[in-house]
């Protein structure tokens, strides 16, 4: 083949971009099994009442699973460090936004409790309704932060 003929295997716009990093199938299977185990742990955690801890456990497991997918299945582990920096920055900003949302949710919980109780009282016995309303008012006063 002459030097001036076009060879499709050696295109001029190929600047050394090869296949990329080839991950061994054994590593992918191990990561897949770990993801399945973490999914099982997430489901199992829903059967335990840990109060506010359930959401933190679920979010922590979700971050670990997303990191494993990004690192191994999306080849971020073998990519440029800048891309890893962008990934970590994205996780940090998502964590910040979730933290703000969780902080804000404690502000309107008394309103939600009051709404649920008043909607449950509709159509019930007036004596029972008055008793429940008084108990709820007392509970809301003890739950409310004191203004000092």
C-alpha positions in Angstrom: 0.0 0.0 0.0 1.4 3.4 -1.0 1.9 6.1 1.6 -0.6 8.4 -0.1 -3.5 5.9 -0.1 -6.1 6.1 2.6 -6.0 3.4 5.2 -9.3 3.4 7.3 -7.4 1.8 10.2 -5.0 4.8 10.4 -7.3 7.8 10.1 -5.6 11.2 10.3 -8.0 12.4 13.0 -7.0 9.5 15.3 -4.9 11.3 17.9 -4.0 8.3 20.0 -7.4 7.7 21.4 -7.5 4.0 21.7 -10.1 1.7 23.1 -9.7 3.1 26.6 -9.2 1.1 29.8 -10.4 -2.4 29.6 -11.7 -3.6 33.0 -11.4 -7.3 33.9 -14.7 -9.0 34.0 -13.9 -10.4 37.5 -13.7 -6.9 38.9 -17.0 -5.9 37.3 -18.7 -9.0 38.7 -17.3 -8.2 42.2 -18.5 -4.6 42.0 -21.9 -5.9 40.8 -22.2 -8.3 43.7 -21.3 -5.5 46.1 -24.0 -3.3 44.6 -26.5 -6.1 45.1 -25.4 -6.5 48.7 -25.8 -2.8 49.3 -29.3 -2.9 47.8 -30.2 -5.7 50.1 -28.9 -3.7 53.1 -31.0 -0.7 52.0 -34.1 -2.8 51.8 -33.3 -4.5 55.2 -32.8 -1.1 56.8 -36.4 -0.2 56.1 -37.6 -2.9 58.5 -35.8 -1.2 61.4 -37.2 2.0 62.9 -34.2 4.2 63.6 -36.2 7.4 63.5 -34.3 10.1 61.6 -31.4 7.7 61.2 -33.2 5.7 58.4 -32.8 8.6 55.9 -29.2 9.1 56.7 -28.4 5.4 56.3 -30.3 5.2 53.0 -28.5 8.3 51.7 -25.1 7.0 52.8 -25.7 3.7 51.0 -26.9 5.6 47.9 -23.8 7.7 47.8 -21.6 4.6 48.1 -23.5 2.8 45.3 -23.3 5.9 43.0 -19.6 6.1 43.7 -19.0 2.5 42.8 -21.0 2.8 39.6 -19.1 6.0 38.6 -15.7 4.6 39.5 -15.9 1.2 37.9 -18.7 1.1 35.4 -18.1 4.6 34.1 -14.3 4.2 34.3 -13.9 7.3 36.4 -11.2 5.5 38.4 -8.9 5.4 35.4 -9.9 8.8 34.0 -8.3 12.2 34.4 -8.1 13.5 38.0 -10.1 16.6 37.0 -13.2 14.5 36.2 -12.9 12.9 39.7 -12.7 16.3 41.2 -15.9 17.3 39.4 -17.6 14.1 40.6 -16.7 14.7 44.2 -17.7 18.4 43.9 -21.1 17.3 42.6 -21.6 14.8 45.5 -20.7 17.6 47.9 -23.2 20.0 46.5 -26.0 17.4 46.5 -25.2 16.7 50.1 -25.3 20.4 50.9 -28.7 20.8 49.2 -30.1 17.8 51.0 -28.8 19.1 54.3 -30.6 22.4 53.8 -33.8 20.5 52.9 -33.6 18.4 56.0 -32.9 21.4 58.2 -35.9 23.2 56.8 -38.3 20.2 57.2 -38.1 20.5 61.0 -39.6 24.0 60.8 -43.0 22.9 59.4 -43.5 19.6 61.2 -45.9 21.0 63.9 -48.1 22.4 61.1 -48.2 18.9 59.4 -49.1 17.2 62.7 -51.9 19.7 63.3 -53.3 19.3 59.8 -53.3 15.5 60.1 -55.1 15.6 63.4 -57.7 18.1 62.3 -58.3 16.2 59.1 -58.7 12.9 61.1 -61.2 14.7 63.4 -63.6 15.6 60.6 -66.7 13.4 60.7 -66.0 11.9 64.2 -67.8 12.2 67.5 -67.6 15.7 68.9 -66.6 14.6 72.4 -63.8 12.4 71.1 -62.8 15.1 68.7 -62.6 17.7 71.5 -60.5 15.4 73.6 -58.1 14.6 70.8 -57.8 18.2 69.9 -56.9 19.1 73.5 -54.3 16.3 73.7 -52.8 17.5 70.4 -52.6 21.1 71.5 -50.8 19.9 74.7 -48.5 17.8 72.6 -47.7 20.6 70.1 -46.9 22.9 73.0 -44.4 20.5 74.5 -42.9 19.8 71.0 -42.6 23.5 70.1 -39.3 25.2 70.9 -39.4 27.7 73.7 -39.0 31.3 72.8 -36.3 32.6 75.1 
